[in-house]
Amino acid sequence: MAYNPKEFDIFIGVDVDQKSFVVTIKDHEHMMRLLKIPANPENLYHHIRNSYNNKKVICAYEVGGTGYRLHDYLCERDIPCLMVSPPSLPIAPNARVKNNRLDSEKIVNELQKGSLPSIRVPDQDYRELRHLVRCREDYVKMSRVAKQRIKGLLLFSNLHTAIKDPIQNWSSRYIQELKKLPCSPATRQRLDLQLQDLAYAREHILYVLKELKSFCQQHPSIDRNIHYLRSIPGIGFVTATTLMANIGDPRHLNNVTELGSFIGLVPRENSTGDAQRRGSITHLGDRALRSILIEVAWTTIRHDKRLEQFYNRIRTKHHPSIGARKAIVAVARKLTMIIYRVLKDQREYVSH
């Protein structure tokens, strides 16, 4: 959310935790008040209305485990409220003390200067989509951990030589072989419990996937955007829903470079004067989403001649040991531009 500090009279920085709000209030010239109130949005709203009823007020607080409750409550009552990512707030090199009061003061100072970088708060439908996507990711992680534990148990018990290790997916046949594998009683019990964990995770992955498809069908705009994303080679339903859950409503996207920065696929830069120094990508944003896009890029270059040529051009500019890695990241960065274009233009992608 862009804002002009000159349009507001009162600036309020809030440090939010589970039990309390630490609030710092400031006008254009000096700090006015510091207070601590119970963590209830109604309390802050009533204080604003009772103390600053005839003045224009803007609030801000850090994104955290408390979610969007305070933001939603204030915005519904026509009090602008920004949410800021903690890493984007400046930290003094000599800072050695951190507490709620100092955090709220830091927020209100940046808010009053007009330099507070706020996040884009997702609409309610996209929040629901994000919950389902995160739920699926949790069970996928649980499945991966269960497989790792099973493989570790087989290695520790010297049973790994008695059964062939699957290359990719664990088939039903392989699971049955694990259930019949001869071993000691205690090892058998431990292995069976771990197999139950794996079955539980797989069952819930399928259940959440079914719920995701049903949710998208009930929300035509989300379903339409997913359709456009799936027209890009390499992007399937799961990848498309993950992208939409992280991007939110594409109508709020501002420019073609925004997605690359958001996912962390743009290069670092430390330039001065005429000297330009660019390094590796920033690695900001969701690491899992960045990995997904890089995996998609490998598929895309096999189906899109133009992107394949772009990949080869970048690869040949670097040493063979790093050329492929550099090039595929560049293709993933290019994909963010394609994703932006198909979502903003509301059209399918045409491969070249």
C-alpha positions as a Python dict, from the first residue, in 0.01 Angstrom:
ca = {
    (1, 'M'): (0, 0, 0),
    (2, 'A'): (146, 333, -107),
    (3, 'Y'): (77, 629, 119),
    (4, 'N'): (171, 994, 155),
    (5, 'P'): (267, 1083, 515),
    (6, 'K'): (167, 1446, 455),
    (7, 'E'): (-195, 1334, 431),
    (8, 'F'): (-199, 1207, 790),
    (9, 'D'): (-182, 1381, 1129),
    (10, 'I'): (-115, 1088, 1361),
    (11, 'F'): (116, 788, 1310),
    (12, 'I'): (82, 476, 1525),
    (13, 'G'): (336, 195, 1540),
    (14, 'V'): (222, -126, 1708),
    (15, 'D'): (427, -420, 1828),
    (16, 'V'): (184, -712, 1839),
    (17, 'D'): (214, -1027, 2044),
    (18, 'Q'): (-32, -1282, 2176),
    (19, 'K'): (-119, -1096, 2496),
    (20, 'S'): (-61, -726, 2438),
    (21, 'F'): (-13, -438, 2196),
    (22, 'V'): (276, -201, 2264),
    (23, 'V'): (173, 123, 2092),
    (24, 'T'): (386, 426, 2005),
    (25, 'I'): (203, 736, 1883),
    (26, 'K'): (367, 1022, 1698),
    (27, 'D'): (272, 1331, 1503),
    (28, 'H'): (485, 1515, 1246),
    (29, 'E'): (717, 1664, 1507),
    (30, 'H'): (756, 1456, 1820),
    (31, 'M'): (663, 1139, 2006),
    (32, 'M'): (330, 1183, 2177),
    (33, 'R'): (251, 872, 2375),
    (34, 'L'): (359, 517, 2456),
    (35, 'L'): (109, 270, 2597),
    (36, 'K'): (56, -101, 2646),
    (37, 'I'): (-292, -245, 2606),
    (38, 'P'): (-443, -596, 2589),
    (39, 'A'): (-417, -763, 2249),
    (40, 'N'): (-766, -672, 2136),
    (41, 'P'): (-819, -458, 1824),
    (42, 'E'): (-1126, -298, 1982),
    (43, 'N'): (-911, -145, 2256),
    (44, 'L'): (-682, 25, 2005),
    (45, 'Y'): (-973, 142, 1791),
    (46, 'H'): (-1154, 299, 2087),
    (47, 'H'): (-835, 474, 2198),
    (48, 'I'): (-790, 621, 1850),
    (49, 'R'): (-1149, 739, 1830),
    (50, 'N'): (-1151, 884, 2181),
    (51, 'S'): (-817, 1064, 2152),
    (52, 'Y'): (-783, 1153, 1781),
    (53, 'N'): (-1138, 1158, 1647),
    (54, 'N'): (-1090, 1468, 1430),
    (55, 'K'): (-748, 1372, 1294),
    (56, 'K'): (-632, 1147, 1016),
    (57, 'V'): (-463, 839, 1162),
    (58, 'I'): (-251, 566, 1002),
    (59, 'C'): (-124, 253, 1178),
    (60, 'A'): (138, -11, 1107),
    (61, 'Y'): (268, -334, 1260),
    (62, 'E'): (493, -627, 1170),
    (63, 'V'): (372, -943, 1002),
    (64, 'G'): (375, -1230, 1250),
    (65, 'G'): (191, -1521, 1403),
    (66, 'T'): (-107, -1306, 1501),
    (67, 'G'): (-214, -1281, 1138),
    (68, 'Y'): (-432, -1011, 985),
    (69, 'R'): (-686, -961, 1266),
    (70, 'L'): (-574, -611, 1367),
    (71, 'H'): (-532, -503, 1005),
    (72, 'D'): (-881, -622, 907),
    (73, 'Y'): (-1049, -468, 1210),
    (74, 'L'): (-899, -123, 1158),
    (75, 'C'): (-941, -116, 779),
    (76, 'E'): (-1308, -213, 812),
    (77, 'R'): (-1346, 103, 1023),
    (78, 'D'): (-1168, 328, 772),
    (79, 'I'): (-839, 349, 961),
    (80, 'P'): (-550, 267, 723),
    (81, 'C'): (-323, -4, 860),
    (82, 'L'): (0, -123, 698),
    (83, 'M'): (173, -454, 758),
    (84, 'V'): (549, -471, 722),
    (85, 'S'): (788, -764, 684),
    (86, 'P'): (1038, -762, 976),
    (87, 'P'): (1351, -810, 755),
    (88, 'S'): (1262, -494, 562),
    (89, 'L'): (1296, -271, 868),
    (90, 'P'): (1638, -106, 904),
    (91, 'I'): (1863, -219, 1189),
    (92, 'A'): (2145, -1, 1320),
    (93, 'P'): (2487, -176, 1308),
    (94, 'N'): (2543, -101, 1677),
    (95, 'A'): (2197, -218, 1790),
    (96, 'R'): (2232, -458, 2082),
    (97, 'V'): (1892, -421, 2250),
    (98, 'K'): (1559, -541, 2111),
    (99, 'N'): (1225, -518, 2287),
    (100, 'N'): (862, -442, 2208),
    (101, 'R'): (891, -72, 2288),
    (102, 'L'): (1189, -20, 2057),
    (103, 'D'): (1019, -220, 1781),
    (104, 'S'): (707, -4, 1797),
    (105, 'E'): (919, 313, 1794),
    (106, 'K'): (1112, 189, 1490),
    (107, 'I'): (787, 119, 1306),
    (108, 'V'): (635, 458, 1383),
    (109, 'N'): (953, 644, 1285),
    (110, 'E'): (963, 474, 944),
    (111, 'L'): (590, 526, 905),
    (112, 'Q'): (618, 898, 979),
    (113, 'K'): (905, 939, 731),
    (114, 'G'): (702, 771, 458),
    (115, 'S'): (965, 501, 404),
    (116, 'L'): (782, 202, 551),
    (117, 'P'): (778, -85, 295),
    (118, 'S'): (443, -256, 351),
    (119, 'I'): (338, -597, 223),
    (120, 'R'): (29, -657, 10),
    (121, 'V'): (-235, -815, 231),
    (122, 'P'): (-417, -1093, 40),
    (123, 'D'): (-793, -1094, -11),
    (124, 'Q'): (-999, -1341, 189),
    (125, 'D'): (-1038, -1595, -95),
    (126, 'Y'): (-664, -1606, -149),
    (127, 'R'): (-603, -1646, 223),
    (128, 'E'): (-827, -1955, 215),
    (129, 'L'): (-638, -2086, -87),
    (130, 'R'): (-309, -2026, 94),
    (131, 'H'): (-430, -2228, 394),
    (132, 'L'): (-509, -2526, 173),
    (133, 'V'): (-179, -2499, -15),
    (134, 'R'): (18, -2477, 312),
    (135, 'C'): (-177, -2775, 445),
    (136, 'R'): (-77, -2984, 145),
    (137, 'E'): (286, -2871, 183),
    (138, 'D'): (281, -2983, 548),
    (139, 'Y'): (169, -3334, 454),
    (140, 'V'): (418, -3353, 168),
    (141, 'K'): (690, -3268, 419),
    (142, 'M'): (553, -3531, 658),
    (143, 'S'): (566, -3789, 379),
    (144, 'R'): (925, -3696, 296),
    (145, 'V'): (1030, -3720, 661),
    (146, 'A'): (861, -4061, 697),
    (147, 'K'): (1052, -4192, 395),
    (148, 'Q'): (1380, -4061, 533),
    (149, 'R'): (1317, -4229, 867),
    (150, 'I'): (1234, -4560, 701),
    (151, 'K'): (1551, -4546, 490),
    (152, 'G'): (1752, -4456, 800),
    (153, 'L'): (1606, -4750, 993),
    (154, 'L'): (1683, -4990, 706),
    (155, 'L'): (2042, -4868, 693),
    (156, 'F'): (2088, -4880, 1072),
    (157, 'S'): (1944, -5234, 1091),
    (158, 'N'): (2148, -5348, 788),
    (159, 'L'): (1829, -5425, 598),
    (160, 'H'): (1897, -5189, 308),
    (161, 'T'): (2071, -5469, 115),
    (162, 'A'): (1768, -5698, 146),
    (163, 'I'): (1536, -5471, -52),
    (164, 'K'): (1592, -5259, -361),
    (165, 'D'): (1582, -4885, -293),
    (166, 'P'): (1319, -4707, -509),
    (167, 'I'): (1456, -4439, -738),
    (168, 'Q'): (1162, -4201, -718),
    (169, 'N'): (809, -4286, -600),
    (170, 'W'): (746, -4552, -345),
    (171, 'S'): (502, -4786, -520),
    (172, 'S'): (241, -5001, -346),
    (173, 'R'): (450, -5305, -435),
    (174, 'Y'): (754, -5158, -256),
    (175, 'I'): (542, -5078, 52),
    (176, 'Q'): (415, -5435, 61),
    (177, 'E'): (773, -5564, 42),
    (178, 'L'): (863, -5345, 340),
    (179, 'K'): (571, -5488, 537),
    (180, 'K'): (693, -5844, 469),
    (181, 'L'): (1062, -5774, 526),
    (182, 'P'): (1207, -6017, 784),
    (183, 'C'): (1347, -5835, 1090),
    (184, 'S'): (1354, -5843, 1469),
    (185, 'P'): (1028, -5779, 1662),
    (186, 'A'): (1126, -5432, 1782),
    (187, 'T'): (1252, -5329, 1438),
    (188, 'R'): (931, -5468, 1284),
    (189, 'Q'): (718, -5261, 1519),
    (190, 'R'): (915, -4944, 1454),
    (191, 'L'): (907, -5000, 1077),
    (192, 'D'): (531, -5064, 1082),
    (193, 'L'): (467, -4742, 1274),
    (194, 'Q'): (674, -4544, 1027),
    (195, 'L'): (485, -4704, 738),
    (196, 'Q'): (162, -4596, 907),
    (197, 'D'): (295, -4240, 924),
    (198, 'L'): (371, -4253, 553),
    (199, 'A'): (25, -4390, 470),
    (200, 'Y'): (-136, -4120, 686),
    (201, 'A'): (55, -3844, 506),
    (202, 'R'): (-26, -3984, 162),
    (203, 'E'): (-395, -4017, 245),
    (204, 'H'): (-416, -3656, 360),
    (205, 'I'): (-222, -3528, 58),
    (206, 'L'): (-490, -3679, -166),
    (207, 'Y'): (-767, -3540, 56),
    (208, 'V'): (-626, -3185, 53),
    (209, 'L'): (-570, -3205, -323),
    (210, 'K'): (-938, -3294, -366),
    (211, 'E'): (-1036, -3000, -144),
    (212, 'L'): (-810, -2769, -345),
    (213, 'K'): (-979, -2866, -671),
    (214, 'S'): (-1322, -2818, -516),
    (215, 'F'): (-1225, -2478, -374),
    (216, 'C'): (-1095, -2355, -709),
    (217, 'Q'): (-1412, -2467, -887),
    (218, 'Q'): (-1618, -2265, -640),
    (219, 'H'): (-1415, -1949, -711),
    (220, 'P'): (-1428, -1874, -1085),
    (221, 'S'): (-1164, -1598, -1084),
    (222, 'I'): (-908, -1821, -913),
    (223, 'D'): (-999, -2112, -1138),
    (224, 'R'): (-958, -1892, -1446),
    (225, 'N'): (-614, -1769, -1334),
    (226, 'I'): (-504, -2126, -1268),
    (227, 'H'): (-617, -2218, -1620),
    (228, 'Y'): (-401, -1941, -1767),
    (229, 'L'): (-99, -2052, -1562),
    (230, 'R'): (-140, -2414, -1670),
    (231, 'S'): (-107, -2305, -2032),
    (232, 'I'): (264, -2246, -1958),
    (233, 'P'): (463, -2569, -2023),
    (234, 'G'): (573, -2732, -1699),
    (235, 'I'): (308, -2573, -1477),
    (236, 'G'): (46, -2818, -1349),
    (237, 'F'): (-240, -2780, -1104),
    (238, 'V'): (-30, -2801, -787),
    (239, 'T'): (228, -2551, -912),
    (240, 'A'): (-46, -2315, -1035),
    (241, 'T'): (-231, -2318, -702),
    (242, 'T'): (95, -2264, -514),
    (243, 'L'): (172, -1964, -733),
    (244, 'M'): (-174, -1814, -691),
    (245, 'A'): (-166, -1868, -314),
    (246, 'N'): (159, -1671, -293),
    (247, 'I'): (82, -1406, -555),
    (248, 'G'): (-275, -1333, -452),
    (249, 'D'): (-509, -1136, -675),
    (250, 'P'): (-307, -1055, -991),
    (251, 'R'): (-497, -729, -1031),
    (252, 'H'): (-278, -589, -754),
    (253, 'L'): (47, -661, -940),
    (254, 'N'): (221, -337, -1037),
    (255, 'N'): (497, -423, -1285),
    (256, 'V'): (665, -708, -1467),
    (257, 'T'): (971, -718, -1238),
    (258, 'E'): (771, -748, -917),
    (259, 'L'): (732, -1126, -916),
    (260, 'G'): (1103, -1188, -971),
    (261, 'S'): (1188, -968, -673),
    (262, 'F'): (915, -1124, -459),
    (263, 'I'): (1041, -1479, -523),
    (264, 'G'): (1408, -1381, -489),
    (265, 'L'): (1520, -1451, -847),
    (266, 'V'): (1674, -1109, -916),
    (267, 'P'): (2052, -1057, -879),
    (268, 'R'): (2213, -877, -590),
    (269, 'E'): (2376, -549, -685),
    (270, 'N'): (2647, -341, -520),
    (271, 'S'): (2723, -75, -780),
    (272, 'T'): (2881, 265, -742),
    (273, 'G'): (2957, 530, -1002),
    (274, 'D'): (3022, 369, -1338),
    (275, 'A'): (3113, 35, -1184),
    (276, 'Q'): (2835, -225, -1187),
    (277, 'R'): (2873, -524, -958),
    (278, 'R'): (2604, -790, -967),
    (279, 'G'): (2619, -1113, -776),
    (280, 'S'): (2401, -1415, -713),
    (281, 'I'): (2023, -1395, -673),
    (282, 'T'): (1885, -1237, -356),
    (283, 'H'): (1717, -1561, -230),
    (284, 'L'): (1441, -1351, -72),
    (285, 'G'): (1087, -1483, -46),
    (286, 'D'): (963, -1841, -31),
    (287, 'R'): (1246, -2088, -98),
    (288, 'A'): (1003, -2367, -185),
    (289, 'L'): (831, -2151, -446),
    (290, 'R'): (1169, -2056, -594),
    (291, 'S'): (1265, -2424, -619),
    (292, 'I'): (934, -2506, -786),
    (293, 'L'): (990, -2241, -1053),
    (294, 'I'): (1340, -2370, -1124),
    (295, 'E'): (1199, -2724, -1165),
    (296, 'V'): (933, -2583, -1399),
    (297, 'A'): (1207, -2409, -1600),
    (298, 'W'): (1373, -2744, -1680),
    (299, 'T'): (1046, -2869, -1830),
    (300, 'T'): (968, -2544, -2009),
    (301, 'I'): (1293, -2532, -2208),
    (302, 'R'): (1211, -2875, -2351),
    (303, 'H'): (879, -2749, -2490),
    (304, 'D'): (947, -2386, -2578),
    (305, 'K'): (1211, -2318, -2846),
    (306, 'R'): (1248, -1952, -2756),
    (307, 'L'): (1322, -2025, -2392),
    (308, 'E'): (1549, -2312, -2494),
    (309, 'Q'): (1752, -2069, -2707),
    (310, 'F'): (1760, -1822, -2419),
    (311, 'Y'): (1886, -2098, -2187),
    (312, 'N'): (2162, -2202, -2429),
    (313, 'R'): (2270, -1842, -2483),
    (314, 'I'): (2311, -1780, -2110),
    (315, 'R'): (2479, -2118, -2052),
    (316, 'T'): (2748, -2062, -2312),
    (317, 'K'): (2843, -1726, -2157),
    (318, 'H'): (2962, -1895, -1835),
    (319, 'H'): (3210, -2161, -1737),
    (320, 'P'): (3078, -2515, -1800),
    (321, 'S'): (3084, -2591, -1427),
    (322, 'I'): (2826, -2321, -1351),
    (323, 'G'): (2673, -2244, -1690),
    (324, 'A'): (2370, -2473, -1665),
    (325, 'R'): (2285, -2356, -1314),
    (326, 'K'): (2312, -1989, -1406),
    (327, 'A'): (2107, -2039, -1720),
    (328, 'I'): (1821, -2228, -1559),
    (329, 'V'): (1786, -1962, -1289),
    (330, 'A'): (1771, -1701, -1566),
    (331, 'V'): (1493, -1903, -1733),
    (332, 'A'): (1304, -1916, -1401),
    (333, 'R'): (1339, -1539, -1380),
    (334, 'K'): (1202, -1514, -1735),
    (335, 'L'): (912, -1734, -1631),
    (336, 'T'): (809, -1481, -1366),
    (337, 'M'): (766, -1227, -1646),
    (338, 'I'): (558, -1472, -1848),
    (339, 'I'): (344, -1549, -1542),
    (340, 'Y'): (290, -1178, -1485),
    (341, 'R'): (188, -1124, -1847),
    (342, 'V'): (-65, -1409, -1872),
    (343, 'L'): (-226, -1309, -1541),
    (344, 'K'): (-245, -937, -1619),
    (345, 'D'): (-364, -990, -1977),
    (346, 'Q'): (-595, -1278, -1876),
    (347, 'R'): (-487, -1495, -2166),
    (348, 'E'): (-321, -1829, -2233),
    (349, 'Y'): (49, -1856, -2306),
    (350, 'V'): (144, -1953, -2661),
    (351, 'S'): (466, -2157, -2684),
    (352, 'H'): (717, -2068, -2954),
}
